Amino acid sequence: MQIKRYIQHLHIELFIWPTALVLLYFMNPQASGAQSFCLLKHLGIPWCPGCGMGHSINYLLHGQWIASFKSHPLGPFAVGMLTYRTFQLGKLQVQTISELKNNIT
């Protein structure tokens, strides 16, 4: 029954953002007909304000700062925010788990 309590207090964002960054790291932006994570592109809408963000994040994670900024100027900001949010959620998750442990014993 204790495991159920831990699962109920998991922060799903803590798994989503690192997974997104890992997927973007392994994405190949130079491939022709490259996969796109853009919902608007899949819906057939030709313009998106975030167009190039995935490529920008990929370039940044591979240390290509100039290419990253050229793809989308907010890419480095997005990586910083996602990294910050991941650590913030990780800290919160550790606190939640320790509180659950203290309440059980």
C-alpha positions as CSV (number, residue, x, y, z in Angstrom):
1,M,0.0,0.0,0.0
2,Q,3.0,2.3,0.6
3,I,4.0,2.2,-3.1
4,K,0.6,3.4,-4.1
5,R,1.1,6.5,-2.0
6,Y,4.5,7.2,-3.6
7,I,3.0,6.8,-7.1
8,Q,0.2,9.2,-6.3
9,H,2.7,11.8,-5.4
10,L,4.9,11.5,-8.4
11,H,5.3,14.7,-10.5
12,I,4.7,13.7,-14.2
13,E,6.6,16.8,-15.3
14,L,9.7,15.3,-13.7
15,F,9.7,12.6,-16.4
16,I,8.4,14.7,-19.3
17,W,11.0,17.4,-19.5
18,P,14.1,15.2,-19.3
19,T,12.6,12.8,-21.8
20,A,11.9,15.7,-24.2
21,L,15.5,16.9,-23.8
22,V,16.9,13.4,-24.5
23,L,14.7,13.0,-27.6
24,L,15.7,16.4,-28.9
25,Y,19.4,15.5,-28.2
26,F,19.1,12.4,-30.5
27,M,17.1,14.2,-33.2
28,N,18.9,14.8,-36.4
29,P,18.0,18.3,-37.7
30,Q,20.1,17.9,-40.9
31,A,18.2,14.8,-42.1
32,S,16.0,15.3,-45.1
33,G,12.3,14.9,-44.2
34,A,13.3,15.0,-40.6
35,Q,10.8,14.0,-37.9
36,S,9.0,16.9,-36.4
37,F,7.5,17.3,-32.9
38,C,5.5,20.3,-34.0
39,L,1.8,19.8,-33.7
40,L,1.0,22.7,-36.0
41,K,3.2,21.2,-38.7
42,H,1.3,17.9,-38.4
43,L,-2.0,19.8,-38.7
44,G,-0.8,21.3,-42.0
45,I,-0.3,24.9,-40.6
46,P,2.8,26.3,-42.4
47,W,3.9,28.8,-39.8
48,C,4.6,28.3,-36.1
49,P,6.1,30.8,-33.6
50,G,8.3,28.0,-32.2
51,C,9.5,26.9,-35.6
52,G,13.2,25.9,-35.3
53,M,13.0,25.5,-31.5
54,G,13.7,21.8,-31.6
55,H,16.7,22.3,-33.9
56,S,17.9,25.1,-31.7
57,I,17.8,22.8,-28.6
58,N,19.5,20.0,-30.5
59,Y,22.3,22.3,-31.6
60,L,22.7,23.7,-28.2
61,L,22.9,20.3,-26.5
62,H,25.7,19.4,-29.0
63,G,27.6,22.5,-28.2
64,Q,26.9,24.4,-31.4
65,W,25.9,27.7,-29.9
66,I,25.9,29.8,-33.1
67,A,23.7,27.3,-35.0
68,S,21.4,27.1,-32.0
69,F,20.9,30.9,-31.9
70,K,20.4,31.0,-35.7
71,S,17.7,28.3,-35.6
72,H,15.7,30.1,-32.9
73,P,17.0,32.8,-30.5
74,L,15.0,31.5,-27.6
75,G,16.4,27.9,-27.8
76,P,19.1,28.5,-25.1
77,F,16.5,30.2,-22.9
78,A,14.2,27.1,-23.3
79,V,17.0,24.7,-22.4
80,G,17.8,26.8,-19.3
81,M,14.2,26.9,-18.2
82,L,13.6,23.2,-18.8
83,T,16.8,22.3,-16.9
84,Y,15.8,24.6,-14.0
85,R,12.3,23.2,-13.9
86,T,13.6,19.7,-13.9
87,F,15.9,20.4,-10.9
88,Q,13.1,22.3,-9.1
89,L,10.7,19.3,-9.5
90,G,13.4,16.9,-8.5
91,K,14.0,18.8,-5.3
92,L,10.2,18.9,-4.6
93,Q,10.0,15.1,-5.3
94,V,12.8,14.4,-2.8
95,Q,11.0,16.5,-0.2
96,T,7.7,14.8,-0.9
97,I,9.2,11.3,-0.6
98,S,11.0,12.2,2.7
99,E,7.7,13.6,4.1
100,L,5.9,10.4,3.1
101,K,8.6,8.3,4.8
102,N,8.4,10.3,8.0
103,N,4.7,10.0,8.1
104,I,4.8,6.3,7.7
105,T,7.3,5.5,10.4
